[in-house]
Amino acid sequence: MLTDSRSPHLVRVIGERNDISKLPLEVISDTTERIDFCVDSSGLSILKRNESFWKALIHLKAKGVRSRFVTEIFENNMHFCNRMMKNGEVFHNDNLKGTFIISDGIKYLCYLLDDNGKGQVMVQLFYTKAKSFVDAQQYLFENLCNKAIPAREKIREIRKGIRGEFIDNIQDPSEIQRIAIDLLTSASYEILLLFSTINSFYRAEYSGILNLLWEASERGVVVKILIQTDDDDIAEEIQKNIRQKKLPVNIQYIKKLLLTKITTLVVDQSISLAIEVNDDTKKTFQEATGIAIYSNNESTVSSCLSIFETLWIQSEFDKQKKVKHAYFRMFKGFNLKDEIYTRRWSSEGTENNHKDG
């Protein structure tokens, strides 16, 4: 544990390798209410290799500590920003300089990074509890937060900026499959996937697409899958496989037949791929697939999101109804009677109750 009893205005500069590794983790572990991180690209390059840091973040969340991160989000570091988003509020700020931590508004820890001329970054730590200094740095952090944009908004912006806004009609099944694979492997924080037929789900399993979903869930991406099937045995078998693999994947089932046979994929609420099922009797993706609409157009993506969310809510209602029916069937043969219980609240009744006890 950190011992700062020597002086309330303690200032330390640490250069020892062991202390550089231990001190940040101690500051994080000792946090009780809130912690703020400012992490520039140099700092992120150091922290992203530190698994102890990521485990400490998970522990903070479990303790109920509020965590905020201001960082720079680029296409090549979205995965690490997603790890932050799992454990706190993340914001993007352009041209960020400096990496520091403020714990509970009373402890300040800053990474001092210096290029030694050989392409290597020398690291020291600056640590203090001096109130006036920490208050000033907290004020700086709040200003950075106020001027920053939420990470999800920045990720959508990056995805849109890669090609600009587009709506593509794609007819080659191999190209459609390649795009689907690219989207699943590049997802940063959320994948929504609607299978309008159970055979579409089986084709995804046969082609290896499901493995990409499992991999995404293991790296922290929220995965939600909707499958149309009215066969409870099939649904139970799918759930059994998910439980065996111990994967954090959310799967719901739609009983009602859908009007169109379209497999819909939405990634990070910013890009969509709607794939027409041309022949649902075929075994392979290439044989069954018709045309697809691939887009990052806001109205197109919002439409896909709206359809998915509406069907997800409906599947929740269906599941609750199923549980209710099972409950009533369970107690149907018990011939339960309605009974009315009364209680006397007079002082005499209270005394009698005490005597009986």
Secondary structure, 3 states (H helix, E strand, C coil): CCCCCCCCCCEEEECCHHHHHHHHHHHHHHCCCEEEEEECHHHHHHHCCCHHHHHHHHHHHHHCCEEEEEECCCHHHHHHHHHHHCCCEEEECCCCCCEEEEECCCEEEEEEEEECCCCCEEEEEEEECCHHHHHHHHHHHHHHHHHCEEHHHHHHHHHHHHHCCCEEEECCHHHHHHHHHHHHHHCCCEEEEEECCHHHHHHHHHHCHHHHHHHHHHCCCEEEEEEECCCHHHHHHHHHHHHHHCCCEEEEEECCCCCCCEEEEEECCCEEEEEEECCCCCCCHHHHEEEEEEECCHHHHHHHHHHHHHHHHHHHHHHHHHHHHHHHHHHHHHCCCCCCCCCCCCHHHHHHHHHHC
